[in-house]
Structures are given as C-alpha cells and as structure tokens.
Amino acid sequence: MELSTISDLILQNAMVLYGQPKWTFGKNTCNTYEIFVHQFCQADGSILPAWPILEVVEKDDALTMLFSITLLWEAVRKTVELSHKDNSNLTLSLNLLPRFAERDNFVEQVKACLKETGLEGRRLQFELSELQSISPAGCANLNTIHDDLGVMLVMGNFGTPKTNMPLLHQIHFDMLELDKSYAALIPDNAAACKAAVAIQHMADTLDIKMCAKGIDTQDQFEFFEEIGAYKGQGSLIGTPMSMDELEKYIKQYALEKGHK
C-alpha cells in the first residue's frame, strides 16, 4: 500500500479502535484497558485489517509520528468519554512506538493531550514496543513524562529473546508485562512455572509490578494470582472488543471508582 494512502487513512480518522481489559488480581473490578487500532474503514465502507498497515507505519518515521499522535488523542478522548459516561476513572494503556518517544516535541504532545482532555497523567500508561530500538533521548523523554506528568511506563513482551534488560535501569518503569508464551505453558510445564515465579521475584526486587499476558484458563489465572502478579490479560478475562462491547464490559466490571 502507498505511503500516501496510509497517511490519508490516518488523517481521515479511518482507524477503528478496539479495547482489551487488564484485570487487577484480588479485586472484583477492572479499570485498565489497552486500546489499539483493530482495523481501518475506508470511505467506501470496505474494511482493511490493521496489522499489514501498521507494519508499514513502523518502518516510516513520518507515518510513525502521524499515527502515534492521532492514536494518542483519539484513545485519550475515548477513555475520558467512557469514564464520564460510566462514572469510572479508567486507565488507558497504549502501545508506544519508540520513534515517537524520541521526537523533540513528544513531551509537549503528551502534556497538551492530557491538559486539553482532562485525563490525569496517572491514568495513562505507555507500553514500550520492542519493534523499534530506542535512543537515549527517547529514554529521557519517557522518564520526563513519568516523573513530571505521572504517566506510567510498562515494559512489554518481557521474557522474549528481544527483551532489552538494560532498559530496566535506564527507564523508570512501573510494570513489566510477562510475554504470553509463559502463560501458554502454565501450569503443566514446571520450568515455565519456575521462570514466571523468578520474574515475579525480580519485579518485586525492582519495586515494579508484573502483568501476565495470555491468560486463557482458570488454572493460569489462579497461578498468577497466587504468585503475586498485579494484573492479568487474556481471553479468560476478555478478548479484544469493539468500543460498544467495551462500554458494556466497563459497566459490569469497572465498579470501584478510582481503582487502578
């Protein structure tokens, strides 16, 4: 697909947003939702899957910037709208492309978005994607929005060969997300269970929280709850859903106002 065509789709607000809940263990409530682009809807009504388009976006600096800014504002606006509608303080989780974080105006973009929409900084969390490397300038910008604005930072896909361990002492992370490949082996694979426990202990030592991804069974849910994981995500908790479906989920589970 032509770069200009993708740019037009973004500018025309053709992105169709979906959301997926992140459950807080030990609470009968869920206030954190990952929002992402599921597909693009063209002017003629035809639907395009998101991933082939996003692969192109991630390889182009200009498209990365345009897409990232557009998604940030749209997702934050939607989160504020849902929070007001359902009287719940929702936390928005967004995947972040490092090239966006490296831009000189990144901090100002985030600050302006929070100020205009009224979303508290602590109600926004960025999940750092490892599909692009991040520079020292990007690390500094992330630490600035964390320290000055209260934005939460999450290290994604932890435990894969791409995990960049030095980032744990370069960026002020609040949470790491254990890659779903671990949950897929639990509870039957003893080595995977021990590895998950070890990573939880490491997170505790670093004074950060852990979110387990890929929770598809009750056994997996109970395992991660027992070892002290803070959050969980997966099909057992909730599959990716449209904004209308997400609103119904929020009404059912976002019960405790102010809970993260």
C-alpha positions, 0 to 999 in steps of 0.5 A: 500500500502507498505511503500516501494512502496510509497517511490519508487513512490516518488523517481521515480518522479511518482507524477503528479502535478496539479495547482489551481489559487488564484485570487487577488480581484480588479485586472484583473490578477492572479499570485498565484497558489497552486500546489499539487500532483493530482495523481501518474503514475506508470511505467506501465502507470496505474494511482493511485489517490493521496489522499489514498497515501498521507494519508499514507505519513502523518502518516510516518515521513520518507515518510513525509520528502521524499515527502515534499522535492521532492514536494518542488523542483519539484513545485519550478522548475515548477513555475520558468519554467512557469514564464520564459516561460510566462514572469510572476513572479508567486507565488507558494503556497504549502501545508506544512506538519508540520513534515517537518517544524520541521526537523533540516535541513528544513531551509537549504532545503528551502534556497538551493531550492530557491538559486539553482532555482532562485525563490525569497523567496517572491514568495513562500508561505507555507500553514500550514496543520492542519493534523499534530500538530506542535512543537515549533521548527517547529514554529521557523523554519517557522518564520526563513524562513519568516523573513530571506528568505521572504517566506510567511506563510498562515494559512489554513482551518481557521474557522474549529473546528481544527483551532489552534488560538494560532498559530496566535501569535506564527507564523508570518503569512501573510494570513489566508485562510477562510475554504470553508464551509463559502463560501458554505453558502454565501450569503443566510445564514446571520450568515455565512455572519456575521462570514466571515465579523468578520474574515475579521475584525480580519485579518485586526486587525492582519495586515494579509490578508484573502483568501476565499476558495470555491468560486463557484458563482458570488454572493460569489465572489462579497461578498468577494470582497466587504468585503475586502478579498485579494484573492479568490479560487474556481471553479468560478475562476478555478478548479484544472488543469493539468500543460498544462491547467495551462500554458494556464490559466497563459497566459490569466490571469497572465498579470501584471508582478510582481503582487502578 
